[in-house]
């Protein structure tokens, strides 16, 4: 059972890292090519990346969960 959790966690982490790489590439392309209104697009990309990092690497959602032992 533990192996299945580790595999799922590894897969989820890999998907998040790939998503961050793709978002960074798209953010760079938007910054280089778009001249008007690029700021709002970059803010959206930054917010998405920040949410991914907070959610999956900093475990922000676990702050409000009740842990029973």
C-alpha positions as MATLAB code, in Angstrom:
seq = 'XXXXXXXXXXXXXXXXXXXXXXXXXXXXXXXXXXXXXXXXXXXXXXXXXXXXXXXXXXXXXXXXXXXXX';
ca = [
       0.000    0.000    0.000;
       2.832    2.393    0.837;
       4.450    1.817   -2.562;
       1.246    2.916   -4.312;
       1.194    6.175   -2.349;
       4.819    6.865   -3.142;
       4.244    6.205   -6.831;
       1.207    8.501   -6.881;
       3.105   11.227   -5.026;
       6.060   10.930   -7.413;
       3.739   11.103  -10.422;
       1.930   14.144   -9.014;
       5.219   15.889   -8.269;
       6.478   15.158  -11.777;
       3.312   16.582  -13.320;
       3.627   19.726  -11.199;
       7.279   20.218  -12.139;
       6.503   19.742  -15.834;
       3.585   22.171  -15.495;
       5.895   24.751  -13.925;
       8.417   24.321  -16.739;
       5.713   24.708  -19.395;
       4.261   27.761  -17.622;
       7.728   29.312  -17.394;
       8.386   28.764  -21.096;
       4.989   30.231  -22.014;
       5.599   33.146  -19.646;
       8.952   33.846  -21.281;
       7.444   33.653  -24.757;
       4.658   36.040  -23.737;
       7.159   38.482  -22.230;
       9.325   38.491  -25.338;
       6.649   38.601  -28.032;
       3.702   40.570  -26.615;
       4.139   44.330  -26.470;
       0.702   45.556  -25.313;
      -0.974   44.099  -22.241;
       1.863   41.747  -21.366;
       1.778   42.733  -17.703;
      -1.614   41.148  -17.018;
      -0.643   37.962  -18.835;
       2.546   37.750  -16.798;
       0.592   38.317  -13.583;
      -1.725   35.433  -14.477;
       1.220   33.138  -15.170;
       2.886   34.183  -11.919;
      -0.310   33.531   -9.948;
      -0.711   30.067  -11.476;
       2.893   29.175  -10.742;
       2.656   30.517   -7.186;
      -0.494   28.477   -6.550;
       1.165   25.296   -7.837;
       4.202   25.839   -5.626;
       2.139   26.666   -2.534;
      -0.261   23.780   -3.059;
       2.079   20.944   -3.959;
       5.500   21.785   -2.553;
       4.656   23.874    0.503;
       1.482   21.881    1.351;
      -0.519   25.017    2.121;
      -3.851   23.189    2.110;
      -2.727   20.980    4.993;
      -2.650   23.945    7.368;
      -6.416   23.800    7.726;
      -6.835   20.033    7.959;
      -7.539   18.401   11.300;
      -5.098   15.596   12.030;
      -6.333   12.944   14.420;
      -3.798   10.651   16.014;
];
